[in-house]
Every structure is written in C-alpha cells, then in structure tokens.
Amino acid sequence: MTPSAHPPPPAYEWRLPPGFPVPRVPADNPMTPAKVELGRRLFYDRVLSGNGTYACSSCHRQELAFTDGRARAVGSTGEPHPRGALSLANVAYGATLTWADPRLARLEDQARVPMFNEHPVELGLSGREDELLRRLRADEDYPGMFTVAFPEDPDPVSLENLTRAIASFERTLISGDSPYDRLLYRDEAGALSESAKRGMRLFFSERLNCSRCHGGFTLSGPVAFEGARPIAPTFHNTGLYNLGGDGSYPADNPGLFGITGLAEDMGRFRAPTLRNVELTAPYMHDGSMRTLAEVIEHYARGGRVVADGPLAGDGRDSPRKSELIRGFDLDERGKADLVEFLKSLTDRSFVGDPRFGDPRFAAPHSAAPRSGGARLTAPRPAGPHPARP
C-alpha cells in the first residue's frame, strides 16, 4: 500500500472537564490517538537523552503535577538549570510556554529546547541527532508506532515527527477535577472546607487581587484555545529581587530582559498555573521560596527583602516592580485560609491518572473519562472564574 493509500487515522476525542474549552491544535499536527500514545512512550523514554540517563519525565514527574520538586532543574549531565521546571498541567492552553520567552508558543517548538539546548545542557542531544534516529529505528516498537502515527510520511521516524508526538501527548495533560472544580462546576457545597471558602473569597477579592495574574480556568496568565482571540502573553516583576536598589535581578535570571534587552523587562516572568500548586514546591522561577505560607508573606509585604549577601535588596522598593504588587494586610487566620484555598486546587485524579503515567507500568487507559470529565459539550465562558460566596 502506498503512503497516500493509507486510510486517515481516527480523530482524537477530547475528554474535557466541565468548563474547559477545546485546546488549540496546530493545523500541521492534528491530534490522533496513535500520536498521543507514541508521544507518551517517548516522554518516558531515556533514549531521548544523549547519555541514556534522562527522559522528559525526569524533570516532569506526574506525582508532582509534572514538575520535579527541585528549586532549579538539573540536566542529564548534572548541569543545573537557572530556573525550575514548570508544571505541564494544562500546558495545552498556554499562550506562552516558558518562564520568560514569549517566542515559544508551540509545544512542537518548545520540545526541541530541552533536547538540543547547550547552555545549559538538558537532554544533551545537540550534535547527536543522527544517533537518536538510529536508536529509534533500531528499537523493536518505535518504527511501527511512528508508521501508525504518521501514515502519510514515507520516512516517519524523524525529529519533526518526534516533537509532534510529544506535543500531542502533552496536550492531553488536562487537570480540572480539584475540589475547587467540584464546587464551581458541580455545585458540591461540601467540596471545600469553610476555611478554603474564606480563602477563595480572599483570592478573588479586589483587596488581594491574586486573580489579576492567576485568573481564568487555568489560574495562570493568558490562555489560548479553539475559537479564542489571540492574547499577548504577560510577564510580571513581583519584587523578588532588587539588587543595587535599581530593580536588577541576578544575572543568570533577568527574566524577559534576557530576551528583549529592555530595562522595563528586568525581572519579569510569566505567572505559572496555581493548579496543583500544593504539589509543585519550591516556588518562584528559581525555587527561592519553600512554602505557600512564605509566598503569601512575600505578596502581603509587597516584595521580598534579602537582608545580606550578594543578592541583598528590598524588593518592595524596586522601581521595576509591577504596579499590581502593592501588598495587603492579612491576619494569621486569613493567611491560613488562603493556603487552604490553594490546596483545594489539587487534582488527585490528575496526578494518579494511568493515561498520563509511564506506559511500562500503567495499565492501558480506558475509553471512559476520568472522574469529573465529560464528552465535549459547550463549555462555560473561559474568562476568570467568579468568586462564589
């Protein structure tokens, strides 16, 4: 049978939580079950590192909401990364995909960064592209899986198809079955404790303004999805550093400034999702905060003070700090309530879903949606969630 004679692959059927729109998918990489399964296998395979010791999953562990628990990621050669590994939960909706690079807006493109980056080395595949393809072609399963996933391609085992498959798997990593979701979309009044409900009201209040940066159904910055108008990514300086009193950040982590060279972009980073934030410590782009309570203290103060050492400075006085970071007064009960609300964003079914786990150990996934999921219906509006009393 010639490549053109292959029947079209079956379409992928989204199983979305209530309130979630269909993710935007590039026209040149439509979703199919075969691509998703191939991408899942590749995501967990150490063959994707130069020395055979690391996989994508080494820095994105399912039980930690696809982060790694480190302050800063460490690559396959032991070289530290300047920033922490972002959660992949709901990455399909990201208007941008890294801490501070607005140019990376496609998962297919982003997948190449850890594979081929040299400063720092992550998966360590730069200059070893042909070797990687030889490994894949020599594998017992991969040639057939690539052929099924890309039936129109006469030479399907390619770097382009590899990144397409990984991106397809990553788009399925949708998290929307937390206690917060059960309250919001299923009217389960008992899903949140009274403390968490008080914390939710604080989170969405004008006084704290948390949802200005962590809004919408992903509780993050701007999102992209099917039918949505394009929204430019946003980045914020939260007053984490104020080196020299002029708003400077450490040289290895200048934020958006590292891309644009513009002074006003110093220390500006994207707002990551708060979904599953209980599981993704330590916090901030460089893991400089260990607990949620510490993060709340930082925002309540309106900037962090580093008392001494090479990073000394008071972020509250930074001339580069976002106008949204203005501080607030909150008593101990209020702070505890806010922490309880943030914990209500933990989706235990997501971090335990066998569809997203290592295929060597997880049982084959069922066709049934997980708890709280639904076949696609008209979603609720995807703007910021209102705070319910």
C-alpha positions as CSV (number, residue, x, y, z in Angstrom):
1,M,0.0,0.0,0.0
2,T,1.4,3.4,-0.9
3,P,1.6,6.1,1.7
4,S,-1.2,8.0,0.0
5,A,-3.4,4.9,0.1
6,H,-3.4,4.7,3.9
7,P,-6.8,5.4,5.5
8,P,-7.0,8.6,7.5
9,P,-6.2,8.0,11.2
10,P,-9.1,8.2,13.7
11,A,-9.7,11.6,15.1
12,Y,-8.8,12.2,18.7
13,E,-11.8,12.5,21.1
14,W,-11.2,15.1,23.8
15,R,-12.5,14.2,27.2
16,L,-12.6,17.6,28.9
17,P,-13.6,18.6,32.4
18,P,-16.7,20.8,32.7
19,G,-15.9,24.4,31.9
20,F,-12.8,23.7,29.8
21,P,-12.7,24.7,26.1
22,V,-11.1,22.7,23.3
23,P,-7.3,23.3,23.2
24,R,-5.9,25.0,20.1
25,V,-4.1,22.4,17.9
26,P,-1.8,23.4,15.1
27,A,-3.2,22.6,11.6
28,D,0.0,20.7,10.7
29,N,-0.2,18.4,13.7
30,P,-3.8,17.2,14.3
31,M,-4.4,15.1,17.3
32,T,-4.8,11.3,16.9
33,P,-4.7,8.5,19.4
34,A,-1.7,7.0,17.8
35,K,0.3,10.2,18.1
36,V,-0.7,10.6,21.7
37,E,0.4,7.0,22.6
38,L,3.7,7.4,20.7
39,G,4.3,10.7,22.5
40,R,3.6,9.2,25.8
41,R,6.1,6.4,25.2
42,L,8.8,8.9,24.1
43,F,8.1,11.2,27.0
44,Y,9.1,8.5,29.4
45,D,12.0,7.0,27.4
46,R,15.6,7.8,28.4
47,V,16.6,7.1,24.8
48,L,15.9,10.8,24.3
49,S,19.0,11.8,26.3
50,G,22.5,11.8,24.9
51,N,23.8,9.6,27.7
52,G,20.7,7.5,28.1
53,T,20.0,8.6,31.7
54,Y,17.2,11.1,31.3
55,A,13.7,11.4,29.9
56,C,11.3,14.3,29.6
57,S,9.7,12.7,32.7
58,S,12.9,13.1,34.7
59,C,12.0,16.8,35.1
60,H,8.3,16.4,34.8
61,R,7.0,13.8,37.3
62,Q,3.4,13.0,37.3
63,E,3.0,12.7,41.0
64,L,4.4,16.3,41.3
65,A,1.9,17.7,38.7
66,F,4.7,17.2,36.1
67,T,7.3,19.3,38.0
68,D,10.4,17.8,39.6
69,G,10.5,19.1,43.2
70,R,13.8,20.9,42.7
71,A,14.4,24.6,43.1
72,R,16.2,24.5,39.8
73,A,16.1,21.7,37.3
74,V,19.2,19.5,36.7
75,G,20.0,18.2,33.2
76,S,21.2,14.7,32.1
77,T,24.9,15.6,32.6
78,G,24.3,17.0,36.1
79,E,24.4,20.6,34.9
80,P,21.9,22.8,36.9
81,H,19.4,24.9,35.0
82,P,18.9,28.5,36.2
83,R,15.1,28.0,36.6
84,G,12.7,25.4,37.9
85,A,10.7,23.0,35.8
86,L,7.2,24.4,35.1
87,S,4.2,22.2,35.6
88,L,2.8,20.7,32.4
89,A,-0.8,20.7,33.8
90,N,-3.0,22.3,31.2
91,V,0.0,23.3,29.1
92,A,-2.2,22.9,26.0
93,Y,-3.7,26.2,26.9
94,G,-0.6,28.2,27.4
95,A,-0.2,31.4,25.4
96,T,3.5,31.0,26.1
97,L,5.4,28.0,27.4
98,T,8.4,29.0,29.4
99,W,9.2,31.3,32.3
100,A,10.3,34.3,30.2
101,D,10.4,33.7,26.4
102,P,7.4,34.9,24.5
103,R,8.7,33.4,21.3
104,L,7.9,29.8,22.3
105,A,4.2,29.4,21.8
106,R,4.0,25.9,20.2
107,L,4.7,22.8,22.1
108,E,6.3,21.3,19.0
109,D,8.9,24.1,19.1
110,Q,9.4,24.0,22.8
111,A,10.1,20.3,22.9
112,R,13.3,21.0,20.9
113,V,14.7,23.3,23.6
114,P,15.5,20.6,26.3
115,M,16.5,18.2,23.6
116,F,19.2,20.4,21.9
117,N,19.9,23.2,24.4
118,E,23.6,23.5,25.2
119,H,23.6,26.3,27.8
120,P,22.7,24.6,30.0
121,V,22.7,21.0,28.7
122,E,19.4,19.4,29.4
123,L,18.7,16.2,27.5
124,G,22.1,16.6,25.7
125,L,21.2,15.7,22.1
126,S,22.8,18.5,20.3
127,G,25.0,17.1,17.6
128,R,23.6,13.6,18.2
129,E,20.5,13.9,16.1
130,D,21.5,11.0,13.7
131,E,22.4,8.8,16.7
132,L,19.0,9.4,18.2
133,L,17.2,8.5,15.0
134,R,19.4,5.3,14.7
135,R,18.3,4.3,18.3
136,L,14.7,4.8,17.5
137,R,14.8,2.9,14.2
138,A,16.7,0.0,15.9
139,D,14.0,-0.3,18.6
140,E,11.6,-3.2,18.5
141,D,8.5,-1.0,18.6
142,Y,9.2,2.5,17.5
143,P,9.3,2.1,13.7
144,G,5.8,0.6,13.7
145,M,4.5,3.2,16.1
146,F,5.8,6.1,14.0
147,T,4.3,4.5,10.9
148,V,0.9,4.2,12.5
149,A,1.1,7.7,13.9
150,F,2.3,9.3,10.7
151,P,0.9,7.0,7.9
152,E,1.3,9.6,5.2
153,D,5.0,10.0,5.8
154,P,7.3,7.7,3.8
155,D,10.1,8.2,6.4
156,P,8.1,8.6,9.6
157,V,11.0,8.3,12.1
158,S,12.1,11.9,12.1
159,L,12.9,14.6,14.6
160,E,9.9,16.6,13.4
161,N,7.5,13.7,14.0
162,L,9.1,13.0,17.3
163,T,8.3,16.5,18.6
164,R,4.9,16.4,17.1
165,A,4.1,13.2,19.0
166,I,5.5,14.5,22.3
167,A,3.4,17.7,21.8
168,S,0.3,15.7,21.2
169,F,0.8,13.8,24.4
170,E,1.4,16.9,26.4
171,R,-1.8,18.5,25.1
172,T,-3.7,15.7,26.8
173,L,-2.4,16.6,30.3
174,I,-5.5,18.4,31.3
175,S,-6.2,19.0,35.0
176,G,-9.7,20.1,36.1
177,D,-11.0,17.8,38.9
178,S,-9.9,19.5,42.0
179,P,-12.3,20.2,45.0
180,Y,-12.5,23.8,43.7
181,D,-13.8,22.5,40.3
182,R,-16.3,20.3,42.1
183,L,-17.6,23.3,43.9
184,L,-17.6,25.6,40.9
185,Y,-19.0,23.3,38.2
186,R,-20.9,20.6,40.1
187,D,-22.2,22.7,43.0
188,E,-20.8,20.4,45.6
189,A,-21.0,22.7,48.5
190,G,-19.1,20.4,50.7
191,A,-16.1,20.1,48.3
192,L,-14.3,22.9,50.1
193,S,-13.8,23.4,53.9
194,E,-15.1,26.7,55.4
195,S,-11.5,27.8,55.7
196,A,-10.9,27.2,52.0
197,K,-14.1,29.0,51.0
198,R,-12.9,32.1,53.0
199,G,-9.6,31.8,51.3
200,M,-11.3,31.7,47.9
201,R,-13.2,34.9,48.6
202,L,-9.9,36.5,49.6
203,F,-8.1,35.2,46.5
204,F,-10.7,36.7,44.1
205,S,-11.1,39.9,46.2
206,E,-10.0,43.3,44.9
207,R,-8.1,43.8,48.1
208,L,-5.7,40.9,47.4
209,N,-6.1,40.9,43.6
210,C,-4.5,37.5,43.2
211,S,-6.7,36.6,40.2
212,R,-5.4,39.6,38.2
213,C,-2.3,37.5,37.4
214,H,-3.7,34.0,38.2
215,G,-7.1,34.0,36.5
216,G,-9.3,32.0,34.2
217,F,-9.9,28.3,34.2
218,T,-6.1,27.6,34.3
219,L,-5.5,30.1,37.2
220,S,-2.5,31.4,35.2
221,G,-1.7,34.1,32.7
222,P,-3.3,34.4,29.2
223,V,-4.5,31.3,27.6
224,A,-5.1,30.1,24.0
225,F,-7.9,27.7,22.9
226,E,-10.0,26.9,19.9
227,G,-12.1,29.9,18.9
228,A,-10.4,32.4,21.3
229,R,-9.0,35.7,20.0
230,P,-5.2,35.8,20.3
231,I,-4.0,37.3,23.6
232,A,-0.4,38.5,24.1
233,P,1.5,36.8,26.9
234,T,2.1,38.8,30.1
235,F,5.1,38.9,32.4
236,H,5.5,40.4,35.8
237,N,8.2,41.6,38.2
238,T,7.0,40.6,41.6
239,G,9.7,42.4,43.7
240,L,11.5,39.1,44.3
241,Y,14.9,40.9,44.0
242,N,16.1,44.5,44.0
243,L,19.9,44.3,43.5
244,G,21.7,47.6,43.9
245,G,18.4,49.3,44.5
246,D,17.7,49.8,40.8
247,G,15.4,46.7,40.4
248,S,18.1,44.4,39.0
249,Y,17.8,40.6,39.2
250,P,20.6,38.1,39.3
251,A,22.5,37.9,36.0
252,D,21.5,34.3,35.4
253,N,17.8,35.1,35.8
254,P,16.9,38.5,34.4
255,G,13.5,37.4,33.2
256,L,12.1,38.8,30.0
257,F,15.0,41.3,29.9
258,G,17.2,38.4,28.8
259,I,15.2,38.3,25.5
260,T,14.3,41.9,24.9
261,G,17.2,43.8,26.5
262,L,14.7,46.4,27.6
263,A,15.2,47.8,31.1
264,E,11.5,47.7,31.8
265,D,11.5,43.9,31.3
266,M,14.1,43.3,34.0
267,G,12.8,40.6,36.4
268,R,9.6,40.0,34.5
269,F,8.4,36.4,34.4
270,R,5.1,34.7,33.4
271,A,2.6,33.8,36.1
272,P,2.5,29.9,36.3
273,T,-0.6,28.0,36.9
274,L,-1.8,27.6,40.5
275,R,-3.5,24.4,39.8
276,N,-1.9,21.6,41.9
277,V,0.4,24.3,43.5
278,E,0.4,22.3,46.7
279,L,2.5,19.7,44.9
280,T,4.9,21.9,43.0
281,A,7.1,23.4,45.7
282,P,9.6,25.1,45.9
283,Y,8.1,28.2,44.4
284,M,9.1,31.1,42.1
285,H,11.2,30.8,38.9
286,D,14.3,29.9,40.9
287,G,12.7,28.0,43.8
288,S,13.7,30.7,46.3
289,M,10.5,30.1,48.4
290,R,9.9,26.8,50.1
291,T,6.3,27.0,51.2
292,L,2.9,28.5,50.3
293,A,3.0,30.5,53.5
294,E,6.3,32.0,52.5
295,V,4.8,33.0,49.1
296,I,1.8,34.7,50.8
297,E,4.1,36.6,53.1
298,H,6.0,37.9,50.1
299,Y,2.9,39.2,48.4
300,A,1.4,40.6,51.6
301,R,4.6,42.6,52.1
302,G,4.7,43.8,48.5
303,G,8.1,42.5,47.8
304,R,10.8,40.3,49.3
305,V,13.7,41.6,51.4
306,V,17.1,39.8,51.2
307,A,18.9,41.1,54.2
308,D,22.5,40.4,53.2
309,G,24.9,38.7,50.8
310,P,25.3,39.3,47.0
311,L,21.5,39.3,46.4
312,A,20.7,41.8,49.2
313,G,18.0,44.3,48.5
314,D,14.4,45.1,49.3
315,G,12.0,44.1,46.5
316,R,9.3,46.3,48.0
317,D,11.2,49.4,46.9
318,S,12.1,48.1,43.4
319,P,11.5,50.7,40.6
320,R,10.8,47.7,38.3
321,K,8.1,46.0,40.3
322,S,4.7,45.5,38.8
323,E,2.1,48.0,40.0
324,L,-0.1,45.0,40.8
325,I,2.3,44.0,43.7
326,R,1.2,46.6,46.2
327,G,1.0,44.5,49.4
328,F,-2.0,43.9,51.7
329,D,-2.9,43.4,55.3
330,L,-4.0,39.9,56.3
331,D,-4.2,38.4,59.7
332,E,-2.9,34.9,60.5
333,R,-6.3,33.3,60.0
334,G,-6.7,34.9,56.6
335,K,-3.2,33.7,55.6
336,A,-4.1,30.2,56.7
337,D,-7.4,30.4,54.8
338,L,-5.6,31.4,51.6
339,V,-3.3,28.4,51.9
340,E,-6.3,26.1,52.4
341,F,-7.9,27.5,49.2
342,L,-4.6,26.9,47.3
343,K,-4.6,23.4,48.5
344,S,-8.2,23.0,47.2
345,L,-6.7,23.3,43.7
346,T,-5.0,19.9,43.9
347,D,-6.4,17.4,41.4
348,R,-5.6,14.0,42.8
349,S,-7.1,12.2,39.9
350,F,-4.8,14.0,37.5
351,V,-1.6,13.0,39.3
352,G,-2.8,9.4,39.6
353,D,-4.4,9.0,36.1
354,P,-2.8,6.0,34.4
355,R,-3.3,7.6,31.0
356,F,-0.6,10.0,31.8
357,G,1.8,7.6,33.5
358,D,4.8,5.6,32.3
359,P,3.4,3.1,29.8
360,R,5.8,0.5,31.1
361,F,3.9,0.4,34.4
362,A,0.5,2.0,33.9
363,A,-2.5,-0.1,32.8
364,P,-3.9,0.7,29.4
365,H,-6.3,3.6,29.7
366,S,-10.0,3.2,29.5
367,A,-12.2,4.9,27.0
368,A,-14.2,6.3,29.8
369,P,-13.5,9.8,31.1
370,R,-11.9,10.2,34.5
371,S,-14.0,11.5,37.4
372,G,-15.4,14.9,36.5
373,G,-14.6,14.6,32.9
374,A,-17.1,14.9,30.1
375,R,-17.5,14.4,26.4
376,L,-17.2,17.7,24.7
377,T,-20.1,20.0,25.3
378,A,-20.4,23.7,25.0
379,P,-18.1,25.0,27.7
380,R,-18.7,27.8,30.1
381,P,-17.0,31.0,29.3
382,A,-13.3,30.7,29.7
383,G,-12.7,34.0,31.5
384,P,-11.7,34.4,35.1
385,H,-13.9,32.4,37.5
386,P,-16.1,34.5,39.7
387,A,-15.6,34.1,43.4
388,R,-18.6,32.3,44.9
389,P,-19.7,33.1,48.4
